[in-house]
Amino acid sequence: MNHYKYIVLGSGIAAYAALEELIKKTKDICVISKEDECYLRPLLSKTTFSSYNFKVTYLPDIYEGIPFIHEEVKEVDVDNKIINQKYQYETLIYALGAENRKLDSIENGFYLRHIEDFYRIKRELPFVKEVGIIGGGMIGLEVAHLLSKMNKRVNIYEYMDHLIPRYFTKEDSDYLINILASMNVHVECHSRRSDYEEKCVIVSIGNTKNNVFDEPIKVDEKMKFKSDIYACGDCVEGNFALWNEAYEQGKIAGSNALGKEATFEKKTYPVLFHLDKIGVYAGDINSDRTFTRIIENDLFSINENSKKTYISVHDGHIVVIGDLRYVDMVKEGRL
Ligand SMILES: Cc1cc2nc3c(=O)[nH]c(=O)nc-3n(C[C@H](O)[C@H](O)[C@H](O)COP(=O)(O)OP(=O)(O)OC[C@H]3O[C@@H](n4cnc5c(N)ncnc54)[C@H](O)[C@@H]3O)c2cc1C
C-alpha cells in the first residue's frame, strides 16, 4: 500500500489550484488522473479546427517531484481512506470534474470535453459541409462560430424557447440569432427533434458530474465534503461549471486541507464569449433600470452587425452584444 499525506484526484483546473496551495508546504502528495497535466480546457472551443499546429496550452508545470499516476479512479474507500484499494491518504482532494452529458438517441455523436474529442471532430470535418449542434449554450455557440469560419453550414438545435434563458429575454436571443444567421449558423429553438440529417452532429447539452460516491457531492463553504475529504470544481453539486469557479474552489480546498480557514463565497458568474470581434456578455447588474438600446459605432466592422452594439438591461440582468466596453459603462451608470 502506498501512503501519502495528500492525494489529489484529477488534473483539471480545480485539482491544479489545490495542488498549487499544497506544494507551498509539502511534497508528500500524489496526483491520480486519467488525463495528463492541466491544460486550458476552455481553449478547446476557441481554437480553430482547421489549424494544423494546434497545441493545447498547458499550465506551468508544478508537478515536479510529485508522483503522477495515470489511472482511472473507481473507488474511494472513505472508512479506510484508500483509493482503488492501493493508495492511502490522510487528506483527499476530490476534483474529478465532469463529462459531457450523452444523448443515447444519437449514434456516433461527437462531444467536446477532452483533447482527443477535439481531434475526433477535426478529423471528421473535411468530409462534411454541414454540421448539426445539439444545444445552444456557450460552448455550442462558440463551436458553431468556429465551424462557420471554416465555411460549414451549421444548424443549432436548442430545446429551450430561446438561447441562454438564464440571462436572455427572447428579444436578446432573437438579436443574437440574427447575427448568427449572417454567419451561416442557423438556430432552431424549441427543437424536439430526435433524428438529424447532418452526418456530423456535435452534442453539447451540459455535464454529468464524475462522482464515485453513493451520494451527491455537496460541500460546505470550506469545500469540505466529508471528514478529511475536500471537493472542488465541476464535480460539486450546485456549481455553474465554470473555469474561474473551479479555480477559486481548488484554492480554497487546498488551503483548508493544510489547516487554514479559507471560505468560498458563492457568486454568480457572467456568460462571456466572442464571435470574432462581436462580444457576448450576459450577467447580473445591481440596478432596477430597464431599457434596450442599439448603439451604432465605427470601432470595427466585419459585417453590418459588428458595427452595432446591442444593450439590454432587465430584471437585474445586463446583456451586451457587440463592443463589450459598454458593459462597464452601463454598470457604472455612464449610459
Ligand atoms: C469546450 C469547453 C469550453 C469551455 N469554455 C469555458 C469558458 O469559456 N469559460 C469558463 O469559465 N468555463 C469554460 N468551460 C468550463 C471549464 O473548462 C470547466 O468548468 C473546468 O475546466 C472544470 O475544471 P475541473 O477541474 O473541475 O474539472 P475537469 O476539467 O473536468 O477535470 C477533471 C479531471 O479529472 C480527471 N478524471 C475524471 N474522472 C476520472 C476518473 N474516474 N479517474 C481519474 N481521473 C479522472 C479528468 O481526466 C480531468 O483531468 C469550458 C469547458 C469545455 C469542455
The ligand as a MOL file (V3000), in Angstrom:
LIG
                    3D

  0  0  0     0  0            999 V3000
M  V30 BEGIN CTAB
M  V30 COUNTS 53 58 0 0 0
M  V30 BEGIN ATOM
M  V30 1 C -15.0810 23.0180 -24.6020 0
M  V30 2 C -15.2010 23.7340 -23.2810 0
M  V30 3 C -15.1470 25.1200 -23.2520 0
M  V30 4 C -15.2520 25.7850 -22.0410 0
M  V30 5 N -15.1980 27.1440 -22.0350 0
M  V30 6 C -15.2800 27.7910 -20.8680 0
M  V30 7 C -15.1830 29.2190 -20.8030 0
M  V30 8 O -15.0400 29.8870 -21.8240 0
M  V30 9 N -15.2500 29.8270 -19.5930 0
M  V30 10 C -15.4110 29.1040 -18.4400 0
M  V30 11 O -15.4590 29.6970 -17.3630 0
M  V30 12 N -15.5040 27.7560 -18.4500 0
M  V30 13 C -15.4500 27.0880 -19.6330 0
M  V30 14 N -15.5340 25.7240 -19.6470 0
M  V30 15 C -15.7490 25.0140 -18.3750 0
M  V30 16 C -14.4280 24.7830 -17.6540 0
M  V30 17 O -13.4710 24.2720 -18.5590 0
M  V30 18 C -14.6520 23.8160 -16.5110 0
M  V30 19 O -15.5770 24.3960 -15.6120 0
M  V30 20 C -13.3680 23.4870 -15.7600 0
M  V30 21 O -12.3950 23.0140 -16.6370 0
M  V30 22 C -13.6650 22.4630 -14.6690 0
M  V30 23 O -12.4730 22.0900 -14.0730 0
M  V30 24 P -12.4210 20.8380 -13.0700 0
M  V30 25 O -11.0100 20.7410 -12.6630 0
M  V30 26 O -13.4630 20.9560 -12.0540 0
M  V30 27 O -12.8510 19.5820 -13.9530 0
M  V30 28 P -12.2050 18.9240 -15.2340 0
M  V30 29 O -11.5500 19.9390 -16.0870 0
M  V30 30 O -13.2760 18.0730 -15.8350 0
M  V30 31 O -11.0500 17.9840 -14.6690 0
M  V30 32 C -11.3210 16.7160 -14.1020 0
M  V30 33 C -10.0790 15.8740 -14.1670 0
M  V30 34 O -10.3140 14.6010 -13.5750 0
M  V30 35 C -9.9600 13.5530 -14.4740 0
M  V30 36 N -10.8760 12.4430 -14.2140 0
M  V30 37 C -12.2180 12.4130 -14.3310 0
M  V30 38 N -12.7150 11.2420 -13.9390 0
M  V30 39 C -11.6690 10.4900 -13.5530 0
M  V30 40 C -11.5250 9.1840 -13.0010 0
M  V30 41 N -12.5760 8.4040 -12.7450 0
M  V30 42 N -10.2860 8.7450 -12.7140 0
M  V30 43 C -9.1920 9.5190 -12.9340 0
M  V30 44 N -9.2600 10.7660 -13.4260 0
M  V30 45 C -10.4900 11.2450 -13.7450 0
M  V30 46 C -10.1500 14.1770 -15.8370 0
M  V30 47 O -9.3910 13.4840 -16.8030 0
M  V30 48 C -9.6200 15.5880 -15.5830 0
M  V30 49 O -8.2260 15.6570 -15.5840 0
M  V30 50 C -15.4290 25.0400 -20.8450 0
M  V30 51 C -15.4820 23.6370 -20.8790 0
M  V30 52 C -15.3760 22.9870 -22.0910 0
M  V30 53 C -15.4420 21.4820 -22.1230 0
M  V30 END ATOM
M  V30 BEGIN BOND
M  V30 1 1 1 2
M  V30 2 1 2 3
M  V30 3 2 2 52
M  V30 4 2 3 4
M  V30 5 1 4 5
M  V30 6 1 4 50
M  V30 7 2 5 6
M  V30 8 1 6 7
M  V30 9 1 6 13
M  V30 10 2 7 8
M  V30 11 1 7 9
M  V30 12 1 9 10
M  V30 13 2 10 11
M  V30 14 1 10 12
M  V30 15 2 12 13
M  V30 16 1 13 14
M  V30 17 1 14 15
M  V30 18 1 14 50
M  V30 19 1 15 16
M  V30 20 1 16 17
M  V30 21 1 16 18
M  V30 22 1 18 19
M  V30 23 1 18 20
M  V30 24 1 20 21
M  V30 25 1 20 22
M  V30 26 1 22 23
M  V30 27 1 23 24
M  V30 28 2 24 25
M  V30 29 1 24 26
M  V30 30 1 24 27
M  V30 31 1 27 28
M  V30 32 2 28 29
M  V30 33 1 28 30
M  V30 34 1 28 31
M  V30 35 1 31 32
M  V30 36 1 32 33
M  V30 37 1 33 34
M  V30 38 1 33 48
M  V30 39 1 34 35
M  V30 40 1 35 36
M  V30 41 1 35 46
M  V30 42 1 36 37
M  V30 43 1 36 45
M  V30 44 2 37 38
M  V30 45 1 38 39
M  V30 46 1 39 40
M  V30 47 2 39 45
M  V30 48 1 40 41
M  V30 49 2 40 42
M  V30 50 1 42 43
M  V30 51 2 43 44
M  V30 52 1 44 45
M  V30 53 1 46 47
M  V30 54 1 46 48
M  V30 55 1 48 49
M  V30 56 2 50 51
M  V30 57 1 51 52
M  V30 58 1 52 53
M  V30 END BOND
M  V30 END CTAB
M  END
